Amino acid sequence: MSAPPLLDVRGIARRLGSHQALDDISFSLASGDILGIIGRSGAGKSTLIRCLSGLERVDGGSITVEGTEITALSETALQTVRQRIGMIFQHFNLLSAKTAAENVMLPLLIAGWPKRRREERVAELLDLVGLGGQAKRYPHQLSGGQKQRVGIARALAASPALLLCDEATSALDPETTTSILALLDDINRRLGVTMVLITHEMSVIRSLARKVIVLDHGRIAEQGSVAEIFGAPRSDVTHSLLRGFRPELPDHLAAALRPEPFPGSAPLFRIDLAGENARGTLLFDLAQSFRVRPVLLHGGLQDVRGVAVGSLFVALADAGAAPVDAILSFLLGRSQATELLGHVVPSA
Amino acid sequence: MLSLLLDLLWQSLLQTLEMTFAAGAVSLLLGLPLAVLLVTTDRQGIRPIPPLNLVASWIVNAVRSVPFIILLIILIPVTRLIAGTSLGTEAAIIPLSIACIPYYARIAEVSLREVDRGLIDAVRAMGGSRWTIIRHVLVPEALPGLLSGFTVTLVTLIGASAMAGAIGAGGLGDLAIRYGYQRFETNVMIAVVIVLIALVCLIQWLGDRLAARLGHR
């Protein structure tokens, strides 16, 4: 499996005035994969996706789509490559003077499809996105979710290899967001379309992405699989973006935490788990190996794209004799990350 | 006497309509492409050509800054060259058109600029050429505004055509000045004003209806 990547980004940079919007961004994406790019507003997400679609030029580096380096192309040559790239937008960007069907048909007109095939394809796409009966409606007659469905059908019309989603669900209510994300996931599975989505919402990443890039001030702060990012975030930005998505130590426990052991105290560990090690006999093994009593004070596991990911807050009672360093290295070997938070009175 | 007045009114109305709609058609046909040129060659446009944009903009400003009555006189040689004469209703269509092309171009330019950039991006992102963007985005999305602007232009042309009476173009304005003002026939003046009001209301009403029908917002 060493097929060339569908999308290969090498050290791209982009300045907007005196502001370095993008700096040394590199990544590659295999065909059929889904990459989520997350960051706070102003992190450079929009600029990045506009560069990927060739809507904006880069100042340095290269972007290669299906073996064609788009950064070197003229505007006219780019037009052909862009037919291989679909794009959906936060505010849908549907043409208000055209019906749903006419909007979906435009990329096919551009690609020069004959009339009969265009009409067949449009009907097929509207069915795919669940809008079979809405072909003749104008965008203003459709709900936000329906508009985005038209946007998705339009983006997929000319069978692109790459689908770029620019905050595709940010203007939608939670329920509609869920249905649009499910639709995109379904399209990825059924058609094998490679996707790059940018968002500021971790929930979107959790339900759709397989790989994640965290952007901060125009640079990649962190990248990895979605389970790695949720399971053991390393950068501060990721931690702050994940607030509310990962179990945190409750305030009353945090307040009771002391840096040094004291009579009756037990060391408290934060154990970040993902995948295999979240399903093991970790606590049992810990009790067996070190003759301690693991007391579960807090924690949680969630399913992230089929991988169990989460954190446990475990105090080790009766650890008086046990070497904390040895326990820590044992835990580090069995988890994504483990941290000794301090010492508390275990309430059990 | 009444039948003579009605006959005069009818003749003048036809002349006014001829000047207004002929010059209106020319303004639309040439003013709209000029507006598209002004928008697309702009620094932020889809085909930036700043020098061309500057020249086009300067010409538009130059023509628009000359009062119509003066333009009418300046253009007499041009009119004579094209129409063979500088007198009469048909001849007046030429200076009226030349005055109204930049006028409509500026109005249309405003509507074209209001088209959401996101829509242009969407069509660029699907591989659309500049021509596709003009044909499928800029003009259709701005259509209600382009039409309202055209209505405004027609109404302005009705007013301007009155001045064309100065070069013997006839029309309602000419009738009002010659009979109503110079011969103190107040009833002619009143009749002309009533016809003008009715005409403007009718054009505005039709324009508004058409713009509303074409707008899908």
HADDOCK unambig.tbl for C-alpha pairs under 7 A between the chains (distance, minus, plus):
assign (segid A and resid 53 and name CA) (segid B and resid 125 and name CA) 6.33 0.50 0.50
assign (segid A and resid 55 and name CA) (segid B and resid 125 and name CA) 6.68 0.50 0.50
assign (segid A and resid 79 and name CA) (segid B and resid 127 and name CA) 4.09 0.50 0.50
assign (segid A and resid 79 and name CA) (segid B and resid 128 and name CA) 6.38 0.50 0.50
assign (segid A and resid 79 and name CA) (segid B and resid 129 and name CA) 6.87 0.50 0.50
assign (segid A and resid 80 and name CA) (segid B and resid 127 and name CA) 6.07 0.50 0.50
assign (segid A and resid 82 and name CA) (segid B and resid 125 and name CA) 5.91 0.50 0.50
assign (segid A and resid 82 and name CA) (segid B and resid 126 and name CA) 5.56 0.50 0.50
assign (segid A and resid 82 and name CA) (segid B and resid 127 and name CA) 4.78 0.50 0.50
assign (segid A and resid 83 and name CA) (segid B and resid 126 and name CA) 5.39 0.50 0.50
assign (segid A and resid 83 and name CA) (segid B and resid 127 and name CA) 5.17 0.50 0.50
assign (segid A and resid 85 and name CA) (segid B and resid 126 and name CA) 6.99 0.50 0.50
assign (segid A and resid 86 and name CA) (segid B and resid 126 and name CA) 6.34 0.50 0.50
assign (segid A and resid 87 and name CA) (segid B and resid 125 and name CA) 6.71 0.50 0.50
assign (segid A and resid 93 and name CA) (segid B and resid 118 and name CA) 5.76 0.50 0.50
assign (segid A and resid 93 and name CA) (segid B and resid 119 and name CA) 5.08 0.50 0.50
assign (segid A and resid 93 and name CA) (segid B and resid 122 and name CA) 6.37 0.50 0.50
assign (segid A and resid 94 and name CA) (segid B and resid 119 and name CA) 6.69 0.50 0.50
assign (segid A and resid 95 and name CA) (segid B and resid 119 and name CA) 6.58 0.50 0.50
assign (segid A and resid 95 and name CA) (segid B and resid 137 and name CA) 6.95 0.50 0.50
assign (segid A and resid 96 and name CA) (segid B and resid 141 and name CA) 6.59 0.50 0.50
assign (segid A and resid 96 and name CA) (segid B and resid 216 and name CA) 5.84 0.50 0.50
assign (segid A and resid 96 and name CA) (segid B and resid 217 and name CA) 6.45 0.50 0.50
assign (segid A and resid 97 and name CA) (segid B and resid 140 and name CA) 6.14 0.50 0.50
assign (segid A and resid 97 and name CA) (segid B and resid 141 and name CA) 5.83 0.50 0.50
assign (segid A and resid 97 and name CA) (segid B and resid 216 and name CA) 5.70 0.50 0.50
assign (segid A and resid 107 and name CA) (segid B and resid 126 and name CA) 5.90 0.50 0.50
assign (segid A and resid 110 and name CA) (segid B and resid 127 and name CA) 6.96 0.50 0.50
assign (segid A and resid 110 and name CA) (segid B and resid 128 and name CA) 5.98 0.50 0.50
assign (segid A and resid 138 and name CA) (segid B and resid 216 and name CA) 6.75 0.50 0.50
assign (segid A and resid 140 and name CA) (segid B and resid 216 and name CA) 6.69 0.50 0.50
assign (segid A and resid 140 and name CA) (segid B and resid 217 and name CA) 5.40 0.50 0.50
